[in-house]
Amino acid sequence: MVDTRSIVETRRIVELACAAPSVHNSQPWLWRQGDSCIELHADHSRRLHLTDPRGREMILSCGAALHHARVAAAALGLPAEVEYAPDLDRPSHLATLHLRPGEPSALAAAALDTLAQRCTDRRRFTAWPVPDERLAMLAASATAAGTQVLPLVDIGSRLRVELLVNRALDRQEGRSAQGEHVEGSDGLIVLLTERDDPRAWLSAGEALSEVWLAATADGLSLVPLSCVIEDDDTRSELHREVLGGLAEPQLVVRIGWQQIGRSELRRTTRRPVSDVLLP
Ligand SMILES: Cc1cc2nc3c(=O)[nH]c(=O)nc-3n(C[C@H](O)[C@H](O)[C@H](O)COP(=O)(O)O)c2cc1C
């Protein structure tokens, strides 16, 4: 039997989790309240059929929401243990967060503040280069098992990835490419996994959220560059020529500083909690 207090807490955790980034703001997730737990499901009706035939970006987005949910739960004093793929007969059920009573920590409260500030800021970055050590620290902030975050710091790999991004953008005719071009001073990182399956995509989404929140806390902006992964040719070239065929690229992101004092951006909207939280 689910009590009223836990219904209120679940609602709040889900609301905060839904602030997560998602491909084209598709918000492809559904949540279900359980007894001291919250289930996360992929909402296949919101998959982008043309650009995401396998559901990779849908599940990456769910992974980001899963990490946001963990941050929110910890900040509310309910640290969560995550059970992955709990029902093999229902692959859409991606994970269950088991909530344990605990104490809200100052660290978790700070993370919650960062979560509220995070957004996709596609304006041009300043020309200040992001130092390699800073990129390495951001990469190290990702702890999601199964995903590695690789800063692209050697000039050869950088140039190759810039070319691939531009080629992928040229091919995506009719799509607005505003803010997606890479400048020489932009920091670049790639999220990599060993396997290329839904479990790996979920983990890459969690790592994306971890890195994004760490970048936000560090005053940096982060913009994903999905085009290079959505295009089969550029993705396989990235896999072969930049990564030596050793790991599966899941997402390329650019990182940089915005000019100080620029006005606040308009926030993207979210589906009402009542649409995504099933009884
Ligand atoms: C898997 C994934 C891929 C994304 N790909 C792109 C992209 O290629 N270009 C871009 O500008 N934003 C991209 N985004 C950012 C989303 O468009 C953004 O998260 C969404 O519109 C919600 O806005 P917000 O991040 O400001 O909350 C991506 C986000 C995710 C999670």
The ligand as an ORCA input file, in Angstrom:
! r2SCAN-3c Opt
* xyz 0 1
  C      20.500     12.304    -26.500
  C      20.399     13.795    -26.734
  C      20.770     14.311    -27.967
  C      20.699     15.690    -28.200
  N      21.123     16.178    -29.406
  C      21.168     17.517    -29.626
  C      21.726     18.056    -30.827
  O      22.186     17.325    -31.709
  N      21.766     19.406    -30.961
  C      21.285     20.252    -29.996
  O      21.363     21.464    -30.182
  N      20.723     19.770    -28.846
  C      20.679     18.434    -28.638
  N      20.179     17.928    -27.459
  C      19.633     18.849    -26.445
  C      18.108     18.851    -26.483
  O      17.635     19.455    -27.666
  C      17.582     19.566    -25.230
  O      17.983     18.811    -24.099
  C      16.076     19.700    -25.200
  O      15.622     20.538    -26.237
  C      15.574     20.262    -23.861
  O      16.135     21.516    -23.606
  P      17.058     21.812    -22.324
  O      18.271     20.931    -22.435
  O      17.398     23.277    -22.459
  O      16.278     21.495    -21.093
  C      20.222     16.559    -27.188
  C      19.839     16.019    -25.951
  C      19.942     14.658    -25.709
  C      19.577     14.101    -24.363
*
